[in-house]
Amino acid sequence: MAEAAKANEDRLEEPEIFVGKDVLELLSSSMYVNPLSIFREYVQNATDAIDDAVAAGLLPSIDAGLIEINLDHIDRRIVIRDNGKGLSNKDFSARMLSFGASEKRGTDARGFRGVGRLSGLGYVQQLIFRSRAKGDTRVLEARWDGRVVKRMLATNDSDTDLRSVVCEAVELKRIDPQDYPAHFFEVQLIKPRRIANDRLLNEIEIEAFVSQACPCPFAPEFSYRGEIEALLKQHGRAGKSYQIRINGAEEPVYRPYRDHVEYSDTKKASLRNLKTFEIESIDGEPSAVGWLIHHDYHGAIPTSQGVRGLRARVGNIQIGHDRLFFDVFPEDRFCSWTIGEVHVLDGRVVPNGRRDEFESNVHLDNIIAHLRPFGAEVARECRLSSQKRNRLKTFELAADKIYERLDVLKQGAVSERLAKSLKAETGTLLAEMRKVVDFDLFEEGDRRAMRARLAKVEKAADSQTTRADGDFFESLPTRKRATYKEVFDLIYDCSVNQVAAKSLVDRMIDRLSRK
């Protein structure tokens, strides 16, 4: 008894838990590096709400779900609304004022930390949430005043806690439901900051980001759409895509993949070979599923195309950036040459709070280990493509040089010595072209095209005849002919550019012919 009494005396009183106001700054301003990430967070919550509506029988399928993003440039307002299940009047206040206490944890929902809804607070003057569920007679609103939050966070008062900031900055009220759907959730971002190219109201940048980061459908003109969708639909959320429309567009936002990649206005690479794969977890269950498309591998794909990299997705929402899996490639640069996705299925591979990477563990290491052979395969394709391009360059350069020499021979203004030398060089160049055609890594279609080109060059070389001396030299005294030929030979021998040399000789012949 004495020992128990002594233990009770030594036990400290439970301290009062104090949550400082700076936690709100971390949640609203420091979570995301890219301001456009707020669209991913709100779209993610909208997809979960649509899934709930389908499960509750409010929507026949996710195809009936709709996520609208409307941008008002005049009043500087962004409205993101979905026709999902919505929050009931009974739960609205508690859900809107909770922090890091999501009811989604442990479910199939994409979000589970309960902080993403505040992602826009650091960028706007006001952040407004409105919602109701089926059967509710009122629409409820939670209005955050970003200016009040900013002012209170800027003070040096360390005694102000999170509750004080929320009580001061948040207003809850009921509003007239007349113009609102029977069930919905809506986010309004009022007067967003002008960041860079006014990114938060830039429709082009928003659509480009949403098309890559969010669960949008593949474009109808993407030839590999059917095969990829068939693969992903076997794996629940990985195969779900949703209608996201910006400013009432007739077409939803599509993923950026098409049948080719544009490196420049004049250079394209065709997508030609889809490869799908599945990865097992360390206990034999499906850990990830993905796809890879080979193409012509002309080099690093421009960022503007929105498709480069082996990209990671969870619940069909992108995690991180296009270089997230760069270390599976023998050389980092090949990551930027790649087109493909890895859809993570293993719930133990968890995105971090900012969704720019995964939390490190053995299950993530297992996926990375299984991806390395695909990285090596891409590297081989890249190197093979480089070899092909170098040989094609050699082939075309040889053809150009042959035509240059044939033009000089047809000019008929060089000596027999130089003519003989040019014919020998032509023979050597033809041999180089034949060697390239025999390169065994070319596909038959490419080889046929090169053979046709070679035959045309060979025919031109065989039919080549020098111009008779009478065309020009007959008008010259016999004693001067050898001298002029020697001069012309010197011009060709000393010039680094045979085309320029021929142009000079043509002008000289023209001048002499008019004397």
Secondary structure as GFF3:
##gff-version 3
##sequence-region A 1 515
A	DSSP	alpha_helix	2	10	.	.	.	ID=ss1
A	DSSP	alpha_helix	22	28	.	.	.	ID=ss2
A	DSSP	alpha_helix	37	55	.	.	.	ID=ss3
A	DSSP	three_ten_helix	62	64	.	.	.	ID=ss4
A	DSSP	beta_strand	66	72	.	.	.	ID=ss5
A	DSSP	beta_strand	77	82	.	.	.	ID=ss6
A	DSSP	alpha_helix	89	96	.	.	.	ID=ss7
A	DSSP	three_ten_helix	116	118	.	.	.	ID=ss8
A	DSSP	three_ten_helix	121	123	.	.	.	ID=ss9
A	DSSP	beta_strand	126	132	.	.	.	ID=ss10
A	DSSP	beta_strand	139	145	.	.	.	ID=ss11
A	DSSP	alpha_helix	146	154	.	.	.	ID=ss12
A	DSSP	alpha_helix	162	169	.	.	.	ID=ss13
A	DSSP	beta_strand	170	175	.	.	.	ID=ss14
A	DSSP	beta_strand	184	190	.	.	.	ID=ss15
A	DSSP	three_ten_helix	199	201	.	.	.	ID=ss16
A	DSSP	alpha_helix	203	213	.	.	.	ID=ss17
A	DSSP	alpha_helix	225	232	.	.	.	ID=ss18
A	DSSP	three_ten_helix	233	239	.	.	.	ID=ss19
A	DSSP	beta_strand	243	246	.	.	.	ID=ss20
A	DSSP	beta_strand	260	262	.	.	.	ID=ss21
A	DSSP	beta_strand	268	270	.	.	.	ID=ss22
A	DSSP	beta_strand	273	280	.	.	.	ID=ss23
A	DSSP	beta_strand	286	294	.	.	.	ID=ss24
A	DSSP	three_ten_helix	303	305	.	.	.	ID=ss25
A	DSSP	beta_strand	309	314	.	.	.	ID=ss26
A	DSSP	beta_strand	317	319	.	.	.	ID=ss27
A	DSSP	three_ten_helix	326	328	.	.	.	ID=ss28
A	DSSP	three_ten_helix	332	337	.	.	.	ID=ss29
A	DSSP	beta_strand	339	344	.	.	.	ID=ss30
A	DSSP	alpha_helix	362	411	.	.	.	ID=ss31
A	DSSP	alpha_helix	416	437	.	.	.	ID=ss32
A	DSSP	alpha_helix	444	462	.	.	.	ID=ss33
A	DSSP	three_ten_helix	469	471	.	.	.	ID=ss34
A	DSSP	three_ten_helix	473	475	.	.	.	ID=ss35
A	DSSP	alpha_helix	478	494	.	.	.	ID=ss36
A	DSSP	alpha_helix	498	513	.	.	.	ID=ss37
###
